[in-house]
Every structure is written in C-alpha cells, then in structure tokens.
Amino acid sequence: MIVGCPQEKDSVRVHLLKLTEGKLLIARVLFCFLVVGMSFHAGRADGPSTAIGFPYSPARHMSAICLPDDWHKPLITQNGGLAYDFGPGPYAQPLTEVTFGFGDHPSPAISQFFTDARIPIPMTVLVAGDDTIRVEGFSIIPPGDSLPSLSTGQESVIRLGGLNGTRNWAMPPVGTDSIFRSVAWGANRPIRYKVKVAAGSRKRVALGVCESYKPRAGMRLLSLQVEGAPHRTVDPMADGVANRPYVFLFDGEDANADGYLNIESHAAADSPDPNVILNGFWVFPQGTPLTAEEVLSGKAADRAELAWECGRELDLRAPLMRMEVLHASAAGRAPIVLHIRSRRNLTLDAESGRVQVDGVPFCLTSPSAIRSSRQGDTLTLHWPDGTGSVTAVVLGGKVGKDHRLVMPDLPAERERVIRYWTQHAPLPQGEIQVPDPRLQYLINASTRNIYQIRDIVDGGVQFQPGPTVYRGLWLGDVLISGGVCLMLGDTAGVRNALEHGMAFQAPSGQFTVLRPSTSLMETPTFL
C-alpha cells in the first residue's frame, strides 16, 4: 500500500493508492512503466505544474509495517488498525483486527498518510464532529537491528515452499482436538512438510482437514500424500457441512531412507480449486491401534510421537517475540476505545490489564483499561472520559504464558524505527529521483513495499504479490518486482531470486511452480 502525500492532504484530503493483493500484479506493471516514463522527463522542470490526484483509490487497503524480508508480516488497515490471521477465505480479510475508535462515534471520517514514505509509520486520523483521534502504528525493530532466521533446517518439522497459514480459521464442534482450528494453505501449490524420523522407519500417520470456507461439497479436492503410502483423494466437505473435521490414516515409510518422512497436500487433478489446505497431522509408532474418531477428539494425542498444528509455523518456529505498537492521541470529549475483533479466545486479565489468548499474553495497554465489553467476536476495552492518549502493544511470534513483559519505551522505539529505515535497512534508497514530490512519495513507498513483502524461503529470495494469501513463490515476480529492484541497483537480490527459481526447472526446460494447472507464462517470463 502507498498512501497520499502529506503535502497534499489539505487539498486532496487522503487520496490513497492502495495496492490490494489481487491487483498488485497489475499495479507493479504500471509502476514499472511509471518509472520508465518518468526517466525520460525527469530533467524537464519547465512548463506549467499540474496537480496529480488519485481518483480511483480502492476503498479497502492495508499497509505493510514489517522489516525487509520479514517472516512476521503485520499490516495496518485503512482504519489504522493492526491486521492478523489471514486465511484461504475470506481472502485478504483479517480474522483478527485491533483498532482504536470513539466510544460514541462508530463511523468517523478517516484519513491516512506517511510523514516520510521511506518509513513505515502510517498516521491515521479519525474525525467525528469536534472529536479527533490520531493513531500512529509501527513495528518494533528486533534487538541488534537484525532479523533472526525463522528456522535452521534442523527442526523436527520442516515446512517447504511457503509460510501461508493462520490460527482459528476453522470452527470445529466442541470436543474436537484444537489442532483443527488452524490451517496451512497453498495458493496454486502443494503444502509440503518433512518430519524427522529414524532413517528407513515406518510410522502410522493421521492427516486432519476441516473446511470452513467452501459453501458445498466438491469445490476443493485434495490429494493427501504420505511417503511410502498410497495417495488418497478426499473432499474436505464430503457431506457438505462446513467446519466438520475429517481424519485420514496412512501407514507411511521413509522409503528413501533420508531420515525424513514427507507429508504433503496437493490439489487433485480434477479439483475445481487449485488451492489446498491441511489443518494438522499426527505421527504415531508403526502399528499403533487407533481410529479416526480418537484422533478427532484428541484422545489419541498422548500416543502420538508428534502432533503438528499446520499453519502455525510463524508462531511455533519463531526465534523471538515480536511487537507492534498503536499509539492513539485524542482531542475532544468522546472516550477512546480499543476494539479487538477475533476468532481467538480473547480474555482481559483484570490483575495485569493484559488481553490474553488461551492464557498467553496478546495485547498490552498503557494506561490499563478500566473495563471491557463484548459483542459477538469483538472484545472492546474502555478508558475514562477525558483520557488523552492510549498505547496498545500487540505481541506475536514466540510468546509464552510466563513471559515477563514490560511496556516498551515508545519514543525510543519510534526513533529506532526511523534510524533503521533511514540508515540501516538492507534495501536501496534514493536511486530514482523525480521532480514532483507526490510521485517521489509514491516511488519511495512502492520500493519499500516490494522488500517488505518479499520472503526468504528454503534459503532463497522470493518476490511475492502480497504478504498474506499470495505469500509464496510466483516466478513472474522476478521480472516484475525484480525489474524495479534492478533499476535500484540491487543485482545481488535479483540474482538470488533467479537462482532460487532455477530449482523449479524440469529436465524438459519448463519451469513449474503453480500446480496442478500449467501456467504458460512461467517459463517465458522467468527466462
């Protein structure tokens, strides 16, 4: 997302150019042409000045506030809220959103901008009559201004190919193992896991699926695959009932004796939808007597050597805790409230003032709220009338129940963010200069966004269309995003992405990432 230039906000209010994931591909192509076109005219400052507006801004948008190549990708919505938990339907809509607002004005006028487009600290202004709330959001930089790798490759469970997944996507019946609530998904690609086992060993494996999005049976067909066992084609909504869990049992074997058991979910060849899901898997010793019903209810969990909640890799494998800040300053008489809309099991701990999820800290506030209320899936925190400012800090990554938590030094952390992005961020800046400050603003925000959305997966660089649903390898983005990065002089980053993509070339010469459908664009675009 790129927001309107602050110098223009009085005349054009907030004209937002929002790069939604579904249209990011087109937007990037247009951006490439924009840069090329401006290169021919950058030296011409003569002639009448024409104001550039943004009349076709979409109503919904999100702004990445993470680090370059970050495995943790929090977003700020057009309402100034923090957005999390994106699933494979409803697409590009957060299942968890943390948003400041007025207690008395449910629908304020909203504007948003970056003070400096190079720095991901969006400012959102909410106005209702004489009442105003200014909300600033940013992601706290990890210690040492560095980003530890998400995995070492030595873990007992390794996920390959991408990191799409979320918690609390499915809502199975009471009495179902909680693992079914989370989901991993593959956007036009399989879900692939490697589980460390004794070389050549045999295992009993249970795979669990729970479809929460499709409206009827037959709309998503999965080919479930466990190494050493026959593949099995299943419909995760075979009886047409959403959120009904299923378990499928396999007798697998480390057939190639490499010390890993491969567990995968592919789209069946005749599936109407090439996007796949997998909610969980359990690995048991060979010959373990069990039924699907025992796995569904969780009664078999104590016999499992491993139970894995798919889609939770960004939490379960995180090397450290991550923190995002929302700071709200109010002017007027309307009270400040904080809405936390989520499928997670949220509770406000009265003693500590923290919002918790299943006993684990999720959100800290300063000052603490005086009370909470609940309506549907939204927990609302309330402060006394006249409260001038409130800070909310949302926790992610590696957070434990007994984690000692203190409210960060907000001014100091904000300065660290500014210093990082202006002095230390590993991305080229200032390489493309144009006379018009509004276009320069768009260029700076756009190039930053490319690096924030990019990922390091399986040791290689992946340019990606977006940070949520389409988080995965798309070979065409080496041309589109990579072309812009080459204009910026980042030959090393683009070369890394090209070399990573070479692993997907078949002996025939064809490149194939998107499956099961064949993309005729992948090979010529990549070449």
N, C-alpha and C positions, 0 to 999 in steps of 0.2 A: 504494500500500500504506500502511496505517496500523498501527502496532504498539501493543501493550498499554501502558497507563500504568505508568511505573516505580514509582509509589507502590503499585501493586497486585501487583508481580511476585512478592512473597513469598507472598501468599495465593492468587493465581490463576496463579502462575508466568507463563508467557507466553501470554496469550490474544490471539491476533493476529487483527485484522480485516484480511484481505488482499483487496485489490481486484484480482483477476486480470482480464486484459483481456477475456476472454469474458463476464464477468459485471459489468463495470464500469458498463455502461449501467443495469442494474437497481440496482446499488449507489448510483449517483448519484441515481436517482429516490428511493430510500429515504432518502438523505441529505437531499434537499430536504424530504421530509416530516418527517424528524427535526428539522430546523431550524425548520420552521413550527410543529410541535407544541411544541417547547421554548419558542417565543416566547410561548406562552400561559401557560406555567408557570414562566418564568424568575424571576419575582418571588416565588414561593412557596418559602420555606425551611423552613416548618413541616412537622410530620408526621414519621414515622419514616424514617430513612435506609435505603435499600435498595441493596445492592451490585449493580453491573452487571457481569455476566460476558459472555464471548464464546464460547459453547459450540460455535458452528458454523463456526469458522475453518477455511478450506481448508488442506490440507497443504502446498501449494506457493504461493509468493508472491514478489514482487520489490518493491523499494523504489527509487524514482527519487531520485538524488542530484545531478541536474544543476541548472542555473540556470533561472529562469523563461524560457519561450520558447526554450530552448536547442536548437541544431541537433545537438548532441552529447549523447546521452541514455544515459549509463551507468547500470546498475542493480545493486543489491545483492540477492542471493538470500536465501532463508530460512536458508541455511547460512553467511551472512556473506561470500560470495564475490562478486567482480565478474563481471557477465554481459555478453557481447557477441555479435555475429554471429547475429542472429535472421533466419530465413528463412521463406519461404512453405511450411512443412512441413519438419520437425515444428514446429507452431505454438507460439509462446510458450515455446520451449525453446532456451536459448542453445547455439550451437555452439562457443562459447569461454567458459570459466569459470575464474577464478583464485581459488583457495580455500585458506586455511590449515587445517591439521589436525594430528592427532597421528601420529607415526610408528608407534605401537604400538596405537592405538585407532581402527579405521576407522569406528565408528558411535557417536560420543558423543551425549549428551543436549544439545540445543541450545535456547537461549532468545534472545530479541531484543527490543530496545526503543529508543526515543529518550529521551535525557535531557531534551530540550526538543523538543516536537513541531513547533515552528516551524522547527527547524534540521535539515536532512537529514544528520545524522551518526548512523546507526544503530550500536548496540552489540550485538554477537553474543557470547554466552557459550557455550563448548563445555566440557562436563564429562564426564570418564570416570574414575570412582573418585576418587582423590586428585589427579588432574591436571585443570588448568583452563587454557583459553586464552581470553582476551578480545580480540576483534577489532573495531576501530573503522574505519569506512570513510567517506571523503568525497571530493568532487571539488574540486580546487584552483581558486580563482577566477582568471580571466584578469587580466593586468595592467591596472591602472586601474579595477578593479571594473566593467568593461564587457564586453559581448559583441559582437565584430565580426560583421557580416553574413556569411552563408555565401557570397553571390555579389553581384556588382554589376550583373548583367544584360548585361555586355559581354563575357562569356567566349565562346570559340569553340563551346562546347557548353552549352546551357541546358536543364535539366530542369524541366518544368512539372508542377504539380498535387500533388506529394508527393515524399517522400525515402526511401521504402521501398527497402531493398536491403542486401545483405551480401556479404562475400567468402567464398570457399571453400565455397559451398553445394553446388555440383555437383562431381563427381569423375570427369571425363572420362578416357579412356585415356591412357597415356603417349604422348607425341608429339603431343598436341593443344595448340593455342595456349592459353596460360594464361588468356586473357580468358574462356574458357568456364567457369572455376571460380566467377566471381562472378555475381550476378544482381540485377536490379531486378524489382520486382513491383508490381502494382496490385491492391489489395483492393477489388473491385467497381468498378473504374475503369481506364481505359486508362493505359498508360505513354506519356508524350509527351516527345519531345526536339526541340529546334530547333538545327540546326547552321549556323553562319555560313558563307556561300558568297558568291561574286560574284553580284550580282543577275541573275536570269534564267538562271543557268548550269545545265548538265546534269552529272550525276555518276553513276558506277557505284557502287551501294551493296550491301554484303553484310550480312545480318542473321543473327546466330547464336543458337541456343537449345539448351539442354541441361537436360533434365528429370531431377531427382534424387529426386522425392518420390512421384509417382503410381505405383501398382503395375502398371498395364497401359495399353494404348493406348485412345484415345477418351475419356479422362477430362478432358482440357483441350484445347480447340481455340482456336487463335489466329488472328486476322485481322491479318496484318502489313501495314503501310501505309507507303509512301514517297511523298512528294509527287511528282506527275507520272507515277507508275507505277500499273498496275492493282493492286488489293489482292489479297492471296493468303492463303487459309485453309490452315493447316498444323496437323498434330498433332505436338507436340514429342516424342512417344513413338510414332511411327508404327509401328515394328516391335516395340513392347512391351518394349524394353530400356532400363532406367534408365541415366542418365549417358552416353548415346550422343549426341554433338553433331550438329547439323544446321546447314547454311548455305543461305540462300536469297538469290539475286541479283536485283537490281532495277536498272532504268535510270531514275533519277529526274531531276526538273527542278524548279527553283524557279519554279513555274508562276505564282505571283502576284507575282514579282519583288520580294519584300520583303527579299531578302538573307539569307534563312534557308531551309534545307531541312528540312521536317518529317518526322520518323521516329517511328512510333507502333506500339504493340502493343495490340490490342483483343481482347476476348473475342468469338469468333464468335457469331452469333445463336443457333446451336443447341448452343453449348458447355455441357456439364453443369456446368462450374465457371466462375463469372464472374470469378475471379481470374486475372490474366495474368502472364507472365514475359517477360523479354528479357535475354539474357546479354551480348551485345555487338554492336557494329556497326563496319563499316569503310567509309570513303568514299574512292573512287578517282577519278581523272580520267575524263572521258567516254571510252568506248570501250576502256578498259583490258581486255586479254585476260586472263581468269583463270577458274579453275574453283573449285567449292565445296571440292574436296579441298585446293587450295593455301591457301585461307583457313583451313580446319580445322587444317592442320599448321603454320600460321604462316609458310609460305614466301612468301605474298603480302604480308606485313606491310611490307616495305621499299618496296613500290609504292604503299602507301596514303597518302593525304594526311592521314588521321586514323584512328586505331584507338581505340575507346572501350570501356572495361570498365564495363558497366552495373551500377548499384547501388553504385559506389564514390564517389559524389558527395561523401559526408560526409568522405572522405579526400582525394580528388583536388581538391576545391574549398575545402578548409578554409583559412581565413586564418591559422591559428596552431596550434601544438601544444597538446594538452590532456593533463591528467594526473589520474589517480585514485590515491588512497592507501588501502592497507590496512595497519594497524599492529596487530601481534599481540603480546600480553604473556602470558607463560606462568608458571604456578605448578605445581610438581610435578617429576616426573622424566622424563616422556615427552618425546621430542625433537619440536621443531617441524618440520613440512614444509610446502611450498607446492606444491599440485597445479595444473598448468595443462593443462586438457583442451581440445583444439582440433583442428580440421582444418587449421589453418595450419601451415606448415613451420617448426616451432619448433626452435631450437638454443641451447645455452648456450655463450657465448663464454668460454673459460677465462681469457683475459687480462683482459678487462674485467669479467667476472662478470655480464654482461647476457644476458638471453634475447632472441634476435633472430628475426625473421621475414623470410626471404629477404634476409638481410643488413641489415635495418633494425631498430633497437632497438625492443623491445616492452615489456620489463619490467626495472626496476632493483630491486636489493635492497640493504639495509644491515642487518647485515653481508652480505658476499657468501656465497653457498652454498659448501660445501666439495666438493660433488659433485652429480650429477644422475643420475636413473634414468628409464627409460621403460617403460611398459606400455600397449600399444595406442596410442590417440591422446592419452595423458596423459604429460606431462613433469613429473617430481617433483624439486624442489630440496630438499636436505638440509642441516641445520646440526648442529654438535656437540651432544652431550648437555649439558644444563645451560644452553643458550642462553636468556636471559631474555626477549628481545624481538627481533622482526624487522619491518622496514618494507619493503613492496613498493609500487612505483610503476609503474602501467601507463600507457603512452603511446598517444595516439590523435591523430586529426586530421592536421595537417601535420608529419610526421616524416620526416626524410631520413637517408640512410645515414651522412652525415658530420656529423650534428647533434651539437654539443657539449652534453653532458648532465652535470648535477650533481644530486646528491640534494637535494631542496628542504628548507628549514628547517621540519621538521614542526610544532613548537609554534607558530611564527609563522604558518604557513599555516592551521593549525587556528583560530587566533584571527581571522584574516582571514575565514574562512568564517562564524564566529559573528557577527562585526561586520557582515558583508554582510547576513546573513539577519535580523538584529535591527534594523538601522539603514538599509540602503540598498536592499534587494530591492524591485523595482518591482511589489509586489502589496499589496493592503490587508490589514492585520492588526489583530486586536483589535476588529473591528466587531461580532462576535457573541459575547456573553458569557453563560455559563450557570453556575449554582451548582456543579454536580457536576464535579469536576476530571477525572474519567475521560471524561465527554462533551466537556469543553472540549479535552482532549487529542486526541480523535478529530476534532473540528471543525478545530482548528489544522492537524493533519496532512492532513486531507482538502482543505482550501482550498489549502494549499501544493502539494499533488499536482496539482490542476487546472492551476495555472500552469506547473508543471514539464513536464507532458505536452503543453501547448499548443505550437503551432508558428507561426512566421511564414513563410508560403509565398506566392510570387508577390506579395509586398508586402502581404499581408493576414493577419489573425489567423485561425487555425484551431483551434477547440476539438476535441480528439481523444479517442477512447475509450481509447487506450493509446499507449505510446512505441515499440512495435515493430511487430507485424504490422498493427495497425489505425491506423498512423500515416498519416493522410490526412484529407481534409475529409469530415465527416459533418454535414449541415445540422441534424440533430436535436440535436446537442450545443450549438448556440447556445441552445436552450431549456433543456437540462438543466444543463450546466455554466454556461452564461451566466446562468441564473436564480439560481444561487448567487452568481455574481460581482456581479449586480445587488443582491442582499442586502448584499453587502460594499461597495456604493457605486461599483463600477467600471463606470460607464456608458460611459466612453470606450472601454474594451477591448471591451465587448459591441457597441457601435455599429460599431467597426472590423470585427468578425466579421460583423455583419449586412450591412454594405456590401460586404464581400468576397464574401458569399454571393449578393448580387444579380446578380453576373455570370453566374450559372447559371440565370437565368430565361429561358425561351423566349418567343417572341412570343405564344404561347398563354396565357402566365401561369404555366405549370407550371415548377417547379424540378426540375432533373435533374442529379444528381451521380453517383449509383450506376448503373452500367451493366454489362451490357446489360439486366438486369431493371429494370422500372419499380417504384420504391418509392412506394407510395401514401401513405406517411407524410411524405415530404419536403416537399411543398408546404404542406399544412395545418400541419405542425409549425413550419416556418420562418415562415409568416405569423403 
